[in-house]
Amino acid sequence: MCGTRIENLKLLKVVDGDTIKVELNNESESLRLLALDTEESNRGSSKPVTNAGKLASQWAKRFFDCDEDGFPRSDVRVTIEFDTQDSVEDSLKRHRGNYGRLLCYVLKENENYNITAVKAGWSPYFVKYGRSRLYHEHFLQAESEAMAAIKGVWDESINSTGLTRDYQQLLPWWYMRGNLVNDYRKFGIPAGVISVRLDYQKILDAAENNQQITVFCDLQGGINRRTGNGAVIFAGSPQHKFNLWIADRFSEQGLKIINLVEKRYTGINRGYVYVTGKVVFYKPGRPQIVLDSFTQFSDYPN
């Protein structure tokens, strides 16, 4: 089964091992490539710059026939593929990450770069935000081959003289979160639960009508701001602004909410949660759910 595809797009630049730019609708469009999380090659992220990250970036530029700055040496054309069969119009709206980049696979001459990068060892199979709907088995096999051959990030000598990433800690956490997303797809979607990223317009519509909804969101960042008697939890992203508001953080229920968030969902915990409540606008275009009980949280759809 194939996902929705847009073919014959002009490659504009390879940014690094998991990010490229293409020309789409006469504009530059940034793509965050699904199921990949190559190590960093440039500063600007909370993650360390590593030798493996630099090598992954160089490898990606060679794959797409680009110069050392990431610009194509010729007229390179690619196909992008989304992870569902939504229409092109819906895919361009729904399949965007936290910073507005399109989330997709990219194919060059019918070769799936995402799978090839994992097979070459330049990224683990990245399932932190959900496993691949289309190519799950392919990614598992590609990762197994890279591990067995000690390629890329699985070769400890590559980062032996510098910073590295702790995959023994990261991989179990990613897989736990990937399973939670899979549970949402299997049980939450049929139950009518709204995804902050995929169904953001539905949240905005519900806020217009002060409706009660159940939202599947990620609280990995924990309590983000304490102001007066209240506290704010950023449950969305820069691309999908959505907050949870604790009106009285010093009340019995407020303290229980904070304890639950910090001990069960924050940092390297499960992160994902189902939150039920009335959604309203606290500012124009900025929706939130007001929390007055820890029972508004659930690990499964109601």
C-alpha positions in Angstrom: 0.0 0.0 0.0 1.3 3.5 -0.9 0.5 6.7 0.8 -0.5 9.9 -0.9 2.3 11.0 -3.2 3.4 14.3 -4.8 5.8 13.6 -7.7 8.5 15.4 -9.6 9.4 18.0 -7.0 12.6 20.0 -7.4 15.1 19.4 -4.7 16.4 22.7 -3.3 18.7 21.8 -0.5 19.8 19.0 1.8 19.9 20.5 5.3 21.1 17.5 7.1 20.4 13.8 7.4 16.7 14.1 8.2 15.7 17.5 6.7 15.6 18.6 3.1 13.9 21.4 1.2 11.9 21.1 -2.0 10.0 23.4 -4.3 6.3 22.9 -3.8 3.6 25.2 -5.3 6.4 27.6 -6.3 7.6 28.0 -2.7 10.4 26.5 -0.7 9.0 23.7 1.6 10.9 22.2 4.4 10.5 18.4 4.9 11.1 16.6 8.2 11.7 13.0 7.1 9.5 10.4 8.9 11.0 7.7 11.1 14.4 9.3 11.1 16.3 11.2 13.8 19.9 11.5 12.6 22.4 13.0 15.0 23.0 16.7 14.8 25.6 18.2 12.4 25.0 21.9 13.3 24.5 23.8 16.6 21.0 25.1 17.5 19.4 22.1 19.0 19.3 20.7 22.6 20.9 17.6 21.2 24.7 17.3 20.8 26.5 17.8 17.6 28.3 14.5 16.9 30.7 13.1 14.4 28.0 10.6 13.4 25.7 13.6 12.7 28.2 15.2 10.5 28.8 12.0 8.6 25.1 11.4 8.2 24.7 14.9 6.7 27.6 14.2 4.2 26.1 10.9 3.3 22.7 12.5 2.6 24.2 15.1 0.4 25.9 12.3 -1.6 22.7 10.3 -1.9 20.9 13.3 -3.4 23.9 14.4 -5.5 24.5 17.7 -3.7 27.7 19.7 -3.0 29.1 20.1 0.5 26.7 22.9 1.2 23.7 20.8 0.4 22.8 22.3 -3.0 22.1 20.0 -5.9 24.7 19.7 -8.6 22.0 19.2 -11.2 18.3 19.2 -11.6 17.4 16.6 -8.9 13.8 15.5 -8.8 12.1 13.7 -5.9 8.7 12.3 -4.8 7.3 12.8 -1.4 5.0 10.3 0.2 2.7 10.9 3.2 2.0 8.2 5.8 -1.7 8.1 5.0 -4.0 8.2 2.0 -5.6 11.5 2.8 -6.1 13.9 -0.2 -3.1 16.0 -1.2 -4.9 19.1 0.2 -5.6 17.4 3.6 -2.1 15.9 3.7 -0.5 19.4 3.3 -2.5 20.6 6.2 -2.5 17.6 8.6 1.0 16.2 8.1 3.0 18.9 9.7 5.3 18.7 12.7 5.7 21.0 15.7 7.5 23.7 13.6 5.3 23.5 10.5 7.6 21.2 8.4 5.9 18.6 6.3 6.3 15.0 7.7 6.8 12.6 4.9 9.0 10.0 3.2 11.1 11.1 0.2 11.9 8.9 -2.8 14.7 9.5 -5.4 14.3 7.3 -8.5 11.8 5.1 -6.5 14.3 4.5 -3.7 12.9 5.3 -0.2 15.6 7.5 1.3 14.1 7.1 4.8 14.5 3.3 4.8 17.9 3.5 3.1 19.2 5.9 5.8 18.2 3.5 8.6 19.7 0.6 6.7 22.9 2.5 6.3 22.9 3.0 10.1 22.7 6.8 10.1 19.5 6.8 12.2 17.7 4.4 14.4 14.1 3.7 13.4 12.6 6.8 15.1 9.1 5.9 16.6 8.9 8.6 19.3 5.9 10.2 17.6 4.4 7.0 16.3 5.6 4.1 14.1 5.4 4.1 10.4 1.9 3.1 9.1 3.2 2.1 5.7 6.7 0.7 6.2 6.9 -0.5 9.8 8.3 -3.9 8.9 10.7 -2.4 6.4 12.2 -0.1 9.0 12.5 -2.9 11.6 14.4 -5.0 9.1 16.6 -2.1 8.0 17.5 -1.3 11.6 18.3 -4.9 12.3 20.6 -5.1 9.3 22.5 -1.9 10.4 22.9 -3.1 13.9 24.1 -6.6 12.8 26.7 -5.0 10.5 27.6 -2.3 13.1 27.0 0.5 10.7 26.7 4.2 11.4 25.5 5.1 14.9 25.8 1.5 15.9 29.6 1.7 15.5 30.8 3.1 18.8 34.1 4.1 17.3 32.5 6.8 15.2 31.7 9.0 18.2 34.5 7.7 20.4 36.4 11.0 20.5 33.4 13.3 21.0 29.8 13.6 22.2 27.3 10.8 21.6 23.7 9.8 22.2 22.6 7.1 24.7 20.5 4.8 22.6 20.2 2.2 25.3 18.1 4.8 27.1 16.4 6.4 24.1 15.2 3.3 22.2 13.0 1.8 24.9 11.5 5.2 25.6 10.8 5.8 21.9 9.2 2.4 21.5 7.0 2.9 24.6 5.8 6.2 23.2 5.3 4.6 19.7 3.1 2.0 21.3 1.0 4.7 22.9 0.5 6.4 19.6 -0.4 3.0 18.1 -3.0 2.5 20.8 -4.4 6.0 20.0 -4.7 5.0 16.4 -6.4 1.7 17.2 -8.7 2.8 20.1 -8.7 6.6 20.4 -9.6 7.5 16.8 -12.6 5.2 16.7 -13.7 6.7 20.1 -13.7 10.2 18.6 -10.6 11.4 20.4 -9.0 14.5 18.8 -5.3 14.7 18.0 -3.7 18.1 18.7 -1.5 17.8 15.6 -3.8 15.9 13.1 -7.1 17.5 14.1 -6.2 21.0 15.2 -9.0 22.6 13.2 -11.5 20.5 15.2 -10.1 21.9 18.4 -10.5 25.5 17.1 -14.1 24.6 16.0 -14.9 23.1 19.4 -13.5 26.2 21.2 -15.8 28.4 19.1 -18.8 26.5 20.6 -17.4 25.9 24.1 -17.7 22.1 23.5 -16.4 19.3 25.8 -13.8 17.2 24.0 -11.2 14.6 24.6 -7.8 15.4 23.3 -4.7 13.2 22.8 -1.7 15.3 23.6 1.9 15.2 24.7 2.9 16.7 28.1 6.6 15.8 27.9 7.5 19.4 28.7 5.6 19.3 32.0 4.4 22.4 33.9 5.7 25.3 31.7 4.7 28.4 33.6 3.4 29.3 37.1 1.6 32.6 37.2 -0.3 33.9 40.1 -2.4 31.1 41.5 -2.5 29.3 38.2 -0.2 27.2 36.1 0.1 26.6 32.3 0.9 23.3 30.5 1.8 23.7 26.9 0.0 20.7 25.3 0.5 21.8 21.7 3.4 23.2 19.7 4.5 26.4 18.0 2.5 25.1 15.0 -0.5 23.9 17.0 -1.0 26.2 20.0 -3.0 24.5 22.7 -2.7 24.8 26.5 -4.0 23.2 29.6 -4.8 25.7 32.4 -4.7 24.9 36.1 -6.8 27.8 37.6 -5.7 27.2 41.3 -2.4 25.3 41.6 -2.5 25.6 45.4 -5.9 23.8 45.8 -6.0 20.1 46.7 -7.0 19.2 43.1 -4.4 21.6 41.6 -1.6 20.0 43.6 -2.8 16.6 42.5 -2.8 17.6 38.9 0.8 19.0 39.1 2.0 15.9 41.0 0.5 13.6 38.3 1.9 15.6 35.4 5.4 15.8 36.8 5.6 12.2 38.0 3.8 10.4 35.1 4.0 12.5 32.0 7.0 14.8 32.1 10.4 14.2 30.6 11.4 10.6 29.9 8.0 9.3 31.0 5.0 8.3 28.9 4.3 11.9 27.8 1.1 11.1 26.0 -2.3 11.5 27.8 -6.0 11.8 27.1 -7.5 15.0 28.5 -11.2 15.7 28.7 -12.8 19.0 29.3 -14.5 22.1 27.8 -12.2 23.9 25.3 -12.4 27.7 25.2 -10.3 30.5 23.8 -8.1 32.2 26.3 -6.9 34.6 23.5 -8.2 34.9 20.0 -7.1 31.7 18.2 -5.5 30.2 21.3 -7.6 27.3 22.7 -7.2 25.7 26.1 -8.9 23.3 28.5 -9.3 24.4 32.1 -8.3 21.7 34.6 -10.0 21.4 37.9 -9.5 17.7 38.6 -6.8 15.1 38.0 -9.6 12.8 36.8 -9.6 14.8 33.6 -6.5 12.8 32.7 -6.6 9.3 31.4 -4.1 6.9 29.9 -6.8 5.4 27.6 -9.7 6.9 25.8 -12.9 7.0 27.8 
